[in-house]
Amino acid sequence: MTLLAHRQPPPSAQDAALARASGQLLSHFARGHRPLTLRVRDAGQDQPLELPTGAAALLMDILEAMAAGRGVTLIPENAELTTVQAAEILNVSRPFLIKLLEENAIPHRKVGKHRRIRMEDVMAYKARIDREREAVLDQLVTDAQAQDMGYGPA
């Protein structure tokens, strides 16, 4: 794939409504975990289109995000990101990301003076910190319950 990333800004209210309606209709057919055949009509032409299972699932995720009014960015997993791109994905500042790279918290390589980070490594770091945050929150809940701070078991 020659495309590094495709970014779609948040949709208009009209596009969000269309994504919601399309997603609801498509969800009835995309549940089967098998390829999905669609019929595309445009300018008087009628053409069948077969989507692989993964593409149908990805399309459902895109429509769900658009229906919620969120923008979408697609980045291939084997892509190498700049520090700006990686910082955006992690929702951190570029200087904070540079610090993480210098501490070897995320693997990277240098191309001349520039750092490149693999998408898989960014996502692995994100998953790791999310798990750590979840563990800390679970411990806080346990401690609050043990001290009878009004947080009873659900």
KOLFI-385895 format. One record per residue: residue number from 1; x negated, y negated, z negated of N, C-alpha, C in turn; residue in three letters. Coordinates in steps of 0.1 Angstrom, whole numbers, plus 5000, padded with zeros to 4 digits. Atoms other than C-alpha are relative to their C-alpha. Layout:
r seq:NUM | nxx:X | nyy:Y | nzz:Z | caxx:X | cayy:Y | cazz:Z | cxx:X | cyy:Y | czz:Z | type:ALA
...
This chain:
r seq:1 | nxx:4991 | nyy:5012 | nzz:5000 | caxx:5000 | cayy:5000 | cazz:5000 | cxx:4991 | cyy:4988 | czz:5000 | type:MET
r seq:2 | nxx:5008 | nyy:5012 | nzz:5000 | caxx:4985 | cayy:4967 | cazz:5010 | cxx:5005 | cyy:4989 | czz:4992 | type:THR
r seq:3 | nxx:4994 | nyy:5010 | nzz:5009 | caxx:5008 | cayy:4947 | cazz:4989 | cxx:4996 | cyy:5001 | czz:4986 | type:LEU
r seq:4 | nxx:5004 | nyy:4998 | nzz:5014 | caxx:4993 | cayy:4940 | cazz:4955 | cxx:5012 | cyy:4998 | czz:4991 | type:LEU
r seq:5 | nxx:4988 | nyy:5002 | nzz:5009 | caxx:5025 | cayy:4926 | cazz:4939 | cxx:5010 | cyy:4993 | czz:5008 | type:ALA
r seq:6 | nxx:4989 | nyy:5007 | nzz:4995 | caxx:5059 | cayy:4914 | cazz:4948 | cxx:5007 | cyy:4994 | czz:4988 | type:HIS
r seq:7 | nxx:4993 | nyy:5007 | nzz:5011 | caxx:5075 | cayy:4888 | cazz:4925 | cxx:5012 | cyy:4994 | czz:5005 | type:ARG
r seq:8 | nxx:4987 | nyy:5005 | nzz:4997 | caxx:5111 | cayy:4880 | cazz:4927 | cxx:5005 | cyy:4991 | czz:4988 | type:GLN
r seq:9 | nxx:4996 | nyy:5008 | nzz:5011 | caxx:5121 | cayy:4850 | cazz:4905 | cxx:5014 | cyy:5003 | czz:4995 | type:PRO
r seq:10 | nxx:4987 | nyy:4997 | nzz:5005 | caxx:5152 | cayy:4851 | cazz:4884 | cxx:5011 | cyy:4997 | czz:5011 | type:PRO
r seq:11 | nxx:4990 | nyy:5002 | nzz:4990 | caxx:5183 | cayy:4854 | cazz:4906 | cxx:5010 | cyy:4989 | czz:4997 | type:PRO
r seq:12 | nxx:4989 | nyy:5010 | nzz:5001 | caxx:5210 | cayy:4828 | cazz:4912 | cxx:5012 | cyy:5008 | czz:4993 | type:SER
r seq:13 | nxx:4988 | nyy:4993 | nzz:5006 | caxx:5243 | cayy:4835 | cazz:4894 | cxx:5007 | cyy:5008 | czz:5010 | type:ALA
r seq:14 | nxx:4993 | nyy:4992 | nzz:4990 | caxx:5258 | cayy:4847 | cazz:4927 | cxx:4992 | cyy:5013 | czz:5003 | type:GLN
r seq:15 | nxx:5008 | nyy:4988 | nzz:4998 | caxx:5229 | cayy:4871 | cazz:4933 | cxx:5001 | cyy:5010 | czz:4988 | type:ASP
r seq:16 | nxx:4999 | nyy:4991 | nzz:5012 | caxx:5231 | cayy:4884 | cazz:4897 | cxx:5014 | cyy:5007 | czz:5000 | type:ALA
r seq:17 | nxx:4986 | nyy:4993 | nzz:4999 | caxx:5269 | cayy:4891 | cazz:4902 | cxx:4999 | cyy:5011 | czz:5011 | type:ALA
r seq:18 | nxx:5001 | nyy:4990 | nzz:4989 | caxx:5261 | cayy:4909 | cazz:4935 | cxx:4992 | cyy:5012 | czz:4995 | type:LEU
r seq:19 | nxx:5008 | nyy:4989 | nzz:5006 | caxx:5234 | cayy:4929 | cazz:4917 | cxx:5007 | cyy:5009 | czz:4991 | type:ALA
r seq:20 | nxx:4992 | nyy:4992 | nzz:5010 | caxx:5258 | cayy:4939 | cazz:4889 | cxx:5010 | cyy:5009 | czz:5008 | type:ARG
r seq:21 | nxx:4990 | nyy:4992 | nzz:4992 | caxx:5285 | cayy:4950 | cazz:4914 | cxx:4993 | cyy:5011 | czz:5008 | type:ALA
r seq:22 | nxx:5008 | nyy:4990 | nzz:4992 | caxx:5259 | cayy:4969 | cazz:4936 | cxx:4995 | cyy:5011 | czz:4991 | type:SER
r seq:23 | nxx:5006 | nyy:4990 | nzz:5009 | caxx:5243 | cayy:4986 | cazz:4906 | cxx:5011 | cyy:5009 | czz:4994 | type:GLY
r seq:24 | nxx:4989 | nyy:4992 | nzz:5005 | caxx:5277 | cayy:4997 | cazz:4892 | cxx:5004 | cyy:5010 | czz:5011 | type:GLN
r seq:25 | nxx:4996 | nyy:4991 | nzz:4989 | caxx:5286 | cayy:5012 | cazz:4926 | cxx:4990 | cyy:5011 | czz:5002 | type:LEU
r seq:26 | nxx:5011 | nyy:4990 | nzz:4997 | caxx:5252 | cayy:5028 | cazz:4932 | cxx:4998 | cyy:5010 | czz:4988 | type:LEU
r seq:27 | nxx:5002 | nyy:4991 | nzz:5011 | caxx:5251 | cayy:5043 | cazz:4897 | cxx:5008 | cyy:5012 | czz:5001 | type:SER
r seq:28 | nxx:4992 | nyy:4988 | nzz:4999 | caxx:5279 | cayy:5067 | cazz:4905 | cxx:4993 | cyy:5010 | czz:5009 | type:HIS
r seq:29 | nxx:5006 | nyy:4991 | nzz:4990 | caxx:5258 | cayy:5082 | cazz:4933 | cxx:4985 | cyy:5003 | czz:4996 | type:PHE
r seq:30 | nxx:5015 | nyy:4998 | nzz:5002 | caxx:5222 | cayy:5079 | cazz:4919 | cxx:4998 | cyy:5009 | czz:4988 | type:ALA
r seq:31 | nxx:5002 | nyy:4992 | nzz:5012 | caxx:5228 | cayy:5101 | cazz:4888 | cxx:4994 | cyy:5014 | czz:5003 | type:ARG
r seq:32 | nxx:5003 | nyy:4986 | nzz:4997 | caxx:5220 | cayy:5134 | cazz:4906 | cxx:4986 | cyy:5004 | czz:5000 | type:GLY
r seq:33 | nxx:5014 | nyy:4996 | nzz:5000 | caxx:5182 | cayy:5133 | cazz:4904 | cxx:4996 | cyy:5007 | czz:5013 | type:HIS
r seq:34 | nxx:5003 | nyy:4995 | nzz:4987 | caxx:5180 | cayy:5140 | cazz:4941 | cxx:5000 | cyy:4988 | czz:5010 | type:ARG
r seq:35 | nxx:5000 | nyy:5011 | nzz:4991 | caxx:5174 | cayy:5119 | cazz:4972 | cxx:5014 | cyy:4995 | czz:5003 | type:PRO
r seq:36 | nxx:4987 | nyy:5006 | nzz:4998 | caxx:5202 | cayy:5095 | cazz:4980 | cxx:5000 | cyy:4995 | czz:5014 | type:LEU
r seq:37 | nxx:4998 | nyy:5005 | nzz:4987 | caxx:5215 | cayy:5088 | cazz:5015 | cxx:5010 | cyy:4989 | czz:5000 | type:THR
r seq:38 | nxx:4992 | nyy:5011 | nzz:4999 | caxx:5229 | cayy:5054 | cazz:5022 | cxx:5003 | cyy:4997 | czz:5014 | type:LEU
r seq:39 | nxx:4997 | nyy:5004 | nzz:4986 | caxx:5245 | cayy:5040 | cazz:5053 | cxx:4999 | cyy:4985 | czz:5000 | type:ARG
r seq:40 | nxx:5002 | nyy:5014 | nzz:4999 | caxx:5233 | cayy:5006 | cazz:5063 | cxx:5006 | cyy:4994 | czz:5012 | type:VAL
r seq:41 | nxx:4994 | nyy:5007 | nzz:4988 | caxx:5253 | cayy:4983 | cazz:5085 | cxx:4996 | cyy:4986 | czz:5000 | type:ARG
r seq:42 | nxx:5004 | nyy:5014 | nzz:4998 | caxx:5240 | cayy:4951 | cazz:5100 | cxx:5001 | cyy:4997 | czz:5015 | type:ASP
r seq:43 | nxx:4999 | nyy:5005 | nzz:4986 | caxx:5247 | cayy:4932 | cazz:5132 | cxx:5005 | cyy:5011 | czz:5009 | type:ALA
r seq:44 | nxx:4994 | nyy:4990 | nzz:4992 | caxx:5269 | cayy:4960 | cazz:5145 | cxx:4993 | cyy:5013 | czz:5001 | type:GLY
r seq:45 | nxx:5007 | nyy:4988 | nzz:5000 | caxx:5244 | cayy:4987 | cazz:5139 | cxx:5003 | cyy:5008 | czz:4987 | type:GLN
r seq:46 | nxx:4997 | nyy:4992 | nzz:5012 | caxx:5251 | cayy:5016 | cazz:5115 | cxx:4990 | cyy:5011 | czz:5000 | type:ASP
r seq:47 | nxx:5012 | nyy:4991 | nzz:5000 | caxx:5221 | cayy:5036 | cazz:5104 | cxx:4999 | cyy:5007 | czz:4986 | type:GLN
r seq:48 | nxx:5002 | nyy:4993 | nzz:5013 | caxx:5217 | cayy:5063 | cazz:5076 | cxx:4985 | cyy:4997 | czz:4995 | type:PRO
r seq:49 | nxx:5013 | nyy:5003 | nzz:5006 | caxx:5188 | cayy:5056 | cazz:5052 | cxx:4999 | cyy:5010 | czz:4988 | type:LEU
r seq:50 | nxx:5002 | nyy:4991 | nzz:5011 | caxx:5175 | cayy:5083 | cazz:5028 | cxx:4989 | cyy:4994 | czz:4991 | type:GLU
r seq:51 | nxx:5009 | nyy:5005 | nzz:5010 | caxx:5159 | cayy:5071 | cazz:4996 | cxx:4995 | cyy:5012 | czz:4991 | type:LEU
r seq:52 | nxx:5005 | nyy:4990 | nzz:5010 | caxx:5136 | cayy:5094 | cazz:4975 | cxx:5006 | cyy:4997 | czz:4986 | type:PRO
r seq:53 | nxx:4994 | nyy:5001 | nzz:5013 | caxx:5148 | cayy:5101 | cazz:4940 | cxx:4994 | cyy:4988 | czz:4992 | type:THR
r seq:54 | nxx:5007 | nyy:5011 | nzz:5007 | caxx:5122 | cayy:5077 | cazz:4925 | cxx:5003 | cyy:4987 | czz:5005 | type:GLY
r seq:55 | nxx:4996 | nyy:5013 | nzz:4995 | caxx:5131 | cayy:5049 | cazz:4948 | cxx:5014 | cyy:4996 | czz:4996 | type:ALA
r seq:56 | nxx:4986 | nyy:5003 | nzz:5005 | caxx:5168 | cayy:5052 | cazz:4939 | cxx:5000 | cyy:4996 | czz:4986 | type:ALA
r seq:57 | nxx:5001 | nyy:5004 | nzz:5014 | caxx:5159 | cayy:5051 | cazz:4902 | cxx:4994 | cyy:4986 | czz:4999 | type:ALA
r seq:58 | nxx:5007 | nyy:5013 | nzz:5000 | caxx:5136 | cayy:5021 | cazz:4908 | cxx:5010 | cyy:4989 | czz:5004 | type:LEU
r seq:59 | nxx:4990 | nyy:5010 | nzz:4995 | caxx:5164 | cayy:5003 | cazz:4928 | cxx:5010 | cyy:4998 | czz:4989 | type:LEU
r seq:60 | nxx:4990 | nyy:5002 | nzz:5011 | caxx:5188 | cayy:5009 | cazz:4898 | cxx:4994 | cyy:4991 | czz:4990 | type:MET
r seq:61 | nxx:5007 | nyy:5009 | nzz:5010 | caxx:5162 | cayy:4993 | cazz:4874 | cxx:5000 | cyy:4986 | czz:5005 | type:ASP
r seq:62 | nxx:5001 | nyy:5014 | nzz:4994 | caxx:5158 | cayy:4963 | cazz:4898 | cxx:5013 | cyy:4993 | czz:4999 | type:ILE
r seq:63 | nxx:4987 | nyy:5006 | nzz:5000 | caxx:5195 | cayy:4958 | cazz:4901 | cxx:5005 | cyy:4997 | czz:4986 | type:LEU
r seq:64 | nxx:4996 | nyy:5002 | nzz:5014 | caxx:5200 | cayy:4961 | cazz:4863 | cxx:4993 | cyy:4987 | czz:4995 | type:GLU
r seq:65 | nxx:5007 | nyy:5012 | nzz:5004 | caxx:5173 | cayy:4934 | cazz:4857 | cxx:5006 | cyy:4988 | czz:5006 | type:ALA
r seq:66 | nxx:4995 | nyy:5012 | nzz:4993 | caxx:5187 | cayy:4911 | cazz:4883 | cxx:5014 | cyy:4997 | czz:4995 | type:MET
r seq:67 | nxx:4986 | nyy:5002 | nzz:5006 | caxx:5223 | cayy:4916 | cazz:4869 | cxx:4999 | cyy:4992 | czz:4987 | type:ALA
r seq:68 | nxx:5002 | nyy:5007 | nzz:5013 | caxx:5209 | cayy:4904 | cazz:4835 | cxx:4993 | cyy:4986 | czz:5002 | type:ALA
r seq:69 | nxx:5006 | nyy:5014 | nzz:4998 | caxx:5194 | cayy:4873 | cazz:4852 | cxx:4985 | cyy:4999 | czz:4999 | type:GLY
r seq:70 | nxx:5014 | nyy:5000 | nzz:5002 | caxx:5158 | cayy:4884 | cazz:4849 | cxx:4993 | cyy:5002 | czz:5014 | type:ARG
r seq:71 | nxx:5008 | nyy:4998 | nzz:4988 | caxx:5132 | cayy:4881 | cazz:4876 | cxx:4993 | cyy:5014 | czz:5000 | type:GLY
r seq:72 | nxx:5006 | nyy:4987 | nzz:4999 | caxx:5113 | cayy:4912 | cazz:4888 | cxx:4987 | cyy:4999 | czz:5007 | type:VAL
r seq:73 | nxx:5013 | nyy:4999 | nzz:4994 | caxx:5077 | cayy:4919 | cazz:4896 | cxx:4996 | cyy:5015 | czz:5002 | type:THR
r seq:74 | nxx:5004 | nyy:4987 | nzz:4997 | caxx:5066 | cayy:4951 | cazz:4913 | cxx:4985 | cyy:5000 | czz:5003 | type:LEU
r seq:75 | nxx:5015 | nyy:4999 | nzz:4998 | caxx:5029 | cayy:4961 | cazz:4910 | cxx:4997 | cyy:5015 | czz:5001 | type:ILE
r seq:76 | nxx:5004 | nyy:4986 | nzz:4999 | caxx:5015 | cayy:4994 | cazz:4922 | cxx:4991 | cyy:5004 | czz:4989 | type:PRO
r seq:77 | nxx:5008 | nyy:4995 | nzz:5012 | caxx:5000 | cayy:5015 | cazz:4894 | cxx:4985 | cyy:5000 | czz:5003 | type:GLU
r seq:78 | nxx:5015 | nyy:5000 | nzz:4998 | caxx:4966 | cayy:5017 | cazz:4911 | cxx:4994 | cyy:4987 | czz:5003 | type:ASN
r seq:79 | nxx:5004 | nyy:5014 | nzz:4997 | caxx:4964 | cayy:4979 | cazz:4915 | cxx:4990 | cyy:4996 | czz:4990 | type:ALA
r seq:80 | nxx:5009 | nyy:5007 | nzz:5009 | caxx:4935 | cayy:4960 | cazz:4900 | cxx:5005 | cyy:4986 | czz:4998 | type:GLU
r seq:81 | nxx:4994 | nyy:5013 | nzz:5003 | caxx:4947 | cayy:4928 | cazz:4883 | cxx:4989 | cyy:4990 | czz:4996 | type:LEU
r seq:82 | nxx:5009 | nyy:5011 | nzz:5005 | caxx:4930 | cayy:4895 | cazz:4877 | cxx:5004 | cyy:4998 | czz:4985 | type:THR
r seq:83 | nxx:4997 | nyy:5003 | nzz:5014 | caxx:4928 | cayy:4883 | cazz:4841 | cxx:5013 | cyy:4992 | czz:4998 | type:THR
r seq:84 | nxx:4987 | nyy:5007 | nzz:5001 | caxx:4957 | cayy:4859 | cazz:4848 | cxx:5012 | cyy:5009 | czz:5001 | type:VAL
r seq:85 | nxx:4989 | nyy:4991 | nzz:4998 | caxx:4979 | cayy:4886 | cazz:4861 | cxx:5002 | cyy:5009 | czz:4988 | type:GLN
r seq:86 | nxx:4999 | nyy:4991 | nzz:5012 | caxx:4971 | cayy:4910 | cazz:4832 | cxx:5006 | cyy:4992 | czz:4988 | type:ALA
r seq:87 | nxx:4995 | nyy:5008 | nzz:5011 | caxx:4977 | cayy:4882 | cazz:4807 | cxx:5015 | cyy:4998 | czz:5001 | type:ALA
r seq:88 | nxx:4986 | nyy:5002 | nzz:4997 | caxx:5011 | cayy:4875 | cazz:4823 | cxx:5008 | cyy:5012 | czz:4996 | type:GLU
r seq:89 | nxx:4993 | nyy:4987 | nzz:5002 | caxx:5021 | cayy:4912 | cazz:4821 | cxx:5001 | cyy:5002 | czz:4985 | type:ILE
r seq:90 | nxx:5000 | nyy:4997 | nzz:5014 | caxx:5011 | cayy:4914 | cazz:4784 | cxx:5006 | cyy:4988 | czz:4992 | type:LEU
r seq:91 | nxx:4994 | nyy:5012 | nzz:5006 | caxx:5026 | cayy:4879 | cazz:4777 | cxx:4991 | cyy:4995 | czz:4989 | type:ASN
r seq:92 | nxx:5010 | nyy:5006 | nzz:5009 | caxx:4994 | cayy:4867 | cazz:4761 | cxx:4993 | cyy:4989 | czz:5008 | type:VAL
r seq:93 | nxx:5008 | nyy:5010 | nzz:4993 | caxx:4971 | cayy:4838 | cazz:4769 | cxx:4988 | cyy:5007 | czz:5007 | type:SER
r seq:94 | nxx:5012 | nyy:4994 | nzz:4993 | caxx:4942 | cayy:4844 | cazz:4793 | cxx:4988 | cyy:5000 | czz:4990 | type:ARG
r seq:95 | nxx:5012 | nyy:4999 | nzz:5010 | caxx:4916 | cayy:4835 | cazz:4765 | cxx:5002 | cyy:5012 | czz:4990 | type:PRO
r seq:96 | nxx:4997 | nyy:4989 | nzz:5009 | caxx:4933 | cayy:4861 | cazz:4742 | cxx:4997 | cyy:5013 | czz:5008 | type:PHE
r seq:97 | nxx:5003 | nyy:4988 | nzz:4992 | caxx:4931 | cayy:4887 | cazz:4770 | cxx:4985 | cyy:5002 | czz:5002 | type:LEU
r seq:98 | nxx:5015 | nyy:4999 | nzz:4999 | caxx:4894 | cayy:4879 | cazz:4776 | cxx:4994 | cyy:5005 | czz:4987 | type:ILE
r seq:99 | nxx:5005 | nyy:4995 | nzz:5013 | caxx:4888 | cayy:4885 | cazz:4739 | cxx:5002 | cyy:5015 | czz:4999 | type:LYS
r seq:100 | nxx:4997 | nyy:4986 | nzz:5000 | caxx:4905 | cayy:4919 | cazz:4742 | cxx:4990 | cyy:5008 | czz:5009 | type:LEU
r seq:101 | nxx:5009 | nyy:4993 | nzz:4990 | caxx:4883 | cayy:4928 | cazz:4772 | cxx:4986 | cyy:5000 | czz:4994 | type:LEU
r seq:102 | nxx:5014 | nyy:5000 | nzz:5006 | caxx:4851 | cayy:4917 | cazz:4754 | cxx:4999 | cyy:5009 | czz:4988 | type:GLU
r seq:103 | nxx:5000 | nyy:4990 | nzz:5011 | caxx:4861 | cayy:4939 | cazz:4724 | cxx:5002 | cyy:5014 | czz:5005 | type:GLU
r seq:104 | nxx:4997 | nyy:4987 | nzz:4994 | caxx:4867 | cayy:4968 | cazz:4748 | cxx:5013 | cyy:5006 | czz:4996 | type:ASN
r seq:105 | nxx:4987 | nyy:4995 | nzz:5004 | caxx:4903 | cayy:4971 | cazz:4737 | cxx:5007 | cyy:5005 | czz:5013 | type:ALA
r seq:106 | nxx:4994 | nyy:4996 | nzz:4987 | caxx:4912 | cayy:4974 | cazz:4774 | cxx:4988 | cyy:5001 | czz:5010 | type:ILE
r seq:107 | nxx:5011 | nyy:4998 | nzz:4991 | caxx:4888 | cayy:4989 | cazz:4800 | cxx:5001 | cyy:4990 | czz:5012 | type:PRO
r seq:108 | nxx:5000 | nyy:5009 | nzz:4988 | caxx:4878 | cayy:4966 | cazz:4829 | cxx:4987 | cyy:5002 | czz:5007 | type:HIS
r seq:109 | nxx:5012 | nyy:5000 | nzz:4993 | caxx:4851 | cayy:4961 | cazz:4854 | cxx:4998 | cyy:4986 | czz:5005 | type:ARG
r seq:110 | nxx:5003 | nyy:5014 | nzz:4995 | caxx:4833 | cayy:4930 | cazz:4867 | cxx:4997 | cyy:5001 | czz:5015 | type:LYS
r seq:111 | nxx:5003 | nyy:5002 | nzz:4985 | caxx:4832 | cayy:4920 | cazz:4904 | cxx:4994 | cyy:4986 | czz:5001 | type:VAL
r seq:112 | nxx:5007 | nyy:5013 | nzz:5001 | caxx:4806 | cayy:4893 | cazz:4904 | cxx:5002 | cyy:4995 | czz:4986 | type:GLY
r seq:113 | nxx:4997 | nyy:5006 | nzz:5013 | caxx:4816 | cayy:4870 | cazz:4876 | cxx:5015 | cyy:5002 | czz:4996 | type:LYS
r seq:114 | nxx:4986 | nyy:4999 | nzz:5002 | caxx:4853 | cayy:4880 | cazz:4878 | cxx:5003 | cyy:5014 | czz:4994 | type:HIS
r seq:115 | nxx:4996 | nyy:4987 | nzz:5006 | caxx:4869 | cayy:4907 | cazz:4856 | cxx:5012 | cyy:5005 | czz:5008 | type:ARG
r seq:116 | nxx:4989 | nyy:4993 | nzz:4994 | caxx:4893 | cayy:4933 | cazz:4871 | cxx:5005 | cyy:5010 | czz:4991 | type:ARG
r seq:117 | nxx:4994 | nyy:4990 | nzz:5010 | caxx:4917 | cayy:4954 | cazz:4850 | cxx:5010 | cyy:5008 | czz:5008 | type:ILE
r seq:118 | nxx:4990 | nyy:4991 | nzz:4994 | caxx:4936 | cayy:4984 | cazz:4863 | cxx:5013 | cyy:4999 | czz:4994 | type:ARG
r seq:119 | nxx:4986 | nyy:5001 | nzz:5005 | caxx:4973 | cayy:4983 | cazz:4860 | cxx:5003 | cyy:5011 | czz:4989 | type:MET
r seq:120 | nxx:4998 | nyy:4989 | nzz:5009 | caxx:4973 | cayy:5017 | cazz:4843 | cxx:4994 | cyy:4997 | czz:4986 | type:GLU
r seq:121 | nxx:5007 | nyy:5003 | nzz:5013 | caxx:4949 | cayy:5004 | cazz:4816 | cxx:5008 | cyy:4989 | czz:4992 | type:ASP
r seq:122 | nxx:4992 | nyy:5010 | nzz:5006 | caxx:4971 | cayy:4973 | cazz:4810 | cxx:5012 | cyy:5006 | czz:4993 | type:VAL
r seq:123 | nxx:4988 | nyy:4994 | nzz:5005 | caxx:5002 | cayy:4994 | cazz:4806 | cxx:4997 | cyy:5010 | czz:4988 | type:MET
r seq:124 | nxx:5004 | nyy:4991 | nzz:5012 | caxx:4984 | cayy:5020 | cazz:4783 | cxx:4997 | cyy:4991 | czz:4988 | type:ALA
r seq:125 | nxx:5002 | nyy:5009 | nzz:5011 | caxx:4973 | cayy:4991 | cazz:4761 | cxx:5013 | cyy:4995 | czz:4994 | type:TYR
r seq:126 | nxx:4987 | nyy:5005 | nzz:5004 | caxx:5008 | cayy:4977 | cazz:4760 | cxx:5008 | cyy:5011 | czz:4993 | type:LYS
r seq:127 | nxx:4993 | nyy:4989 | nzz:5007 | caxx:5023 | cayy:5011 | cazz:4751 | cxx:4994 | cyy:5003 | czz:4986 | type:ALA
r seq:128 | nxx:5006 | nyy:4998 | nzz:5012 | caxx:4997 | cayy:5015 | cazz:4724 | cxx:5003 | cyy:4990 | czz:4989 | type:ARG
r seq:129 | nxx:4997 | nyy:5010 | nzz:5010 | caxx:5003 | cayy:4982 | cazz:4707 | cxx:5015 | cyy:5000 | czz:4996 | type:ILE
r seq:130 | nxx:4986 | nyy:4999 | nzz:5003 | caxx:5041 | cayy:4987 | cazz:4710 | cxx:5002 | cyy:5012 | czz:4990 | type:ASP
r seq:131 | nxx:4999 | nyy:4989 | nzz:5009 | caxx:5037 | cayy:5021 | cazz:4692 | cxx:4995 | cyy:4995 | czz:4986 | type:ARG
r seq:132 | nxx:5005 | nyy:5005 | nzz:5013 | caxx:5016 | cayy:5004 | cazz:4665 | cxx:5010 | cyy:4990 | czz:4993 | type:GLU
r seq:133 | nxx:4990 | nyy:5010 | nzz:5006 | caxx:5042 | cayy:4976 | cazz:4660 | cxx:5012 | cyy:5008 | czz:4995 | type:ARG
r seq:134 | nxx:4988 | nyy:4992 | nzz:5004 | caxx:5070 | cayy:5002 | cazz:4658 | cxx:4996 | cyy:5007 | czz:4986 | type:GLU
r seq:135 | nxx:5004 | nyy:4993 | nzz:5012 | caxx:5050 | cayy:5021 | cazz:4631 | cxx:5000 | cyy:4990 | czz:4988 | type:ALA
r seq:136 | nxx:5000 | nyy:5010 | nzz:5010 | caxx:5045 | cayy:4989 | cazz:4611 | cxx:5014 | cyy:4996 | czz:4996 | type:VAL
r seq:137 | nxx:4986 | nyy:5004 | nzz:5003 | caxx:5082 | cayy:4980 | cazz:4613 | cxx:5006 | cyy:5012 | czz:4992 | type:LEU
r seq:138 | nxx:4995 | nyy:4988 | nzz:5007 | caxx:5091 | cayy:5016 | cazz:4602 | cxx:4995 | cyy:5000 | czz:4986 | type:ASP
r seq:139 | nxx:5005 | nyy:5001 | nzz:5014 | caxx:5068 | cayy:5012 | cazz:4572 | cxx:5006 | cyy:4989 | czz:4992 | type:GLN
r seq:140 | nxx:4993 | nyy:5011 | nzz:5007 | caxx:5083 | cayy:4979 | cazz:4563 | cxx:5014 | cyy:5003 | czz:4996 | type:LEU
r seq:141 | nxx:4986 | nyy:4995 | nzz:5003 | caxx:5118 | cayy:4994 | cazz:4564 | cxx:4999 | cyy:5010 | czz:4988 | type:VAL
r seq:142 | nxx:5002 | nyy:4990 | nzz:5011 | caxx:5106 | cayy:5023 | cazz:4542 | cxx:4997 | cyy:4993 | czz:4987 | type:THR
r seq:143 | nxx:5004 | nyy:5008 | nzz:5012 | caxx:5090 | cayy:4999 | cazz:4517 | cxx:5012 | cyy:4993 | czz:4995 | type:ASP
r seq:144 | nxx:4988 | nyy:5008 | nzz:5004 | caxx:5122 | cayy:4977 | cazz:4516 | cxx:5010 | cyy:5009 | czz:4994 | type:ALA
r seq:145 | nxx:4990 | nyy:4990 | nzz:5006 | caxx:5144 | cayy:5008 | cazz:4510 | cxx:4995 | cyy:5005 | czz:4987 | type:GLN
r seq:146 | nxx:5005 | nyy:4995 | nzz:5013 | caxx:5121 | cayy:5021 | cazz:4483 | cxx:5001 | cyy:4989 | czz:4989 | type:ALA
r seq:147 | nxx:4999 | nyy:5011 | nzz:5010 | caxx:5122 | cayy:4987 | cazz:4465 | cxx:5014 | cyy:4995 | czz:4999 | type:GLN
r seq:148 | nxx:4986 | nyy:5004 | nzz:5001 | caxx:5160 | cayy:4985 | cazz:4469 | cxx:5003 | cyy:4986 | czz:5004 | type:ASP
r seq:149 | nxx:4999 | nyy:5014 | nzz:4995 | caxx:5159 | cayy:4953 | cazz:4489 | cxx:5012 | cyy:4998 | czz:5009 | type:MET
r seq:150 | nxx:4988 | nyy:5002 | nzz:4993 | caxx:5193 | cayy:4958 | cazz:4504 | cxx:5000 | cyy:5007 | czz:5014 | type:GLY
r seq:151 | nxx:5001 | nyy:4993 | nzz:4988 | caxx:5182 | cayy:4979 | cazz:4533 | cxx:5002 | cyy:5015 | czz:4998 | type:TYR
r seq:152 | nxx:4997 | nyy:4986 | nzz:5002 | caxx:5200 | cayy:5012 | cazz:4529 | cxx:4998 | cyy:5008 | czz:5013 | type:GLY
r seq:153 | nxx:5001 | nyy:4991 | nzz:4988 | caxx:5195 | cayy:5042 | cazz:4553 | cxx:5012 | cyy:4999 | czz:5008 | type:PRO
r seq:154 | nxx:4989 | nyy:5002 | nzz:4990 | caxx:5216 | cayy:5039 | cazz:4584 | cxx:5007 | cyy:5013 | czz:5001 | type:ALA
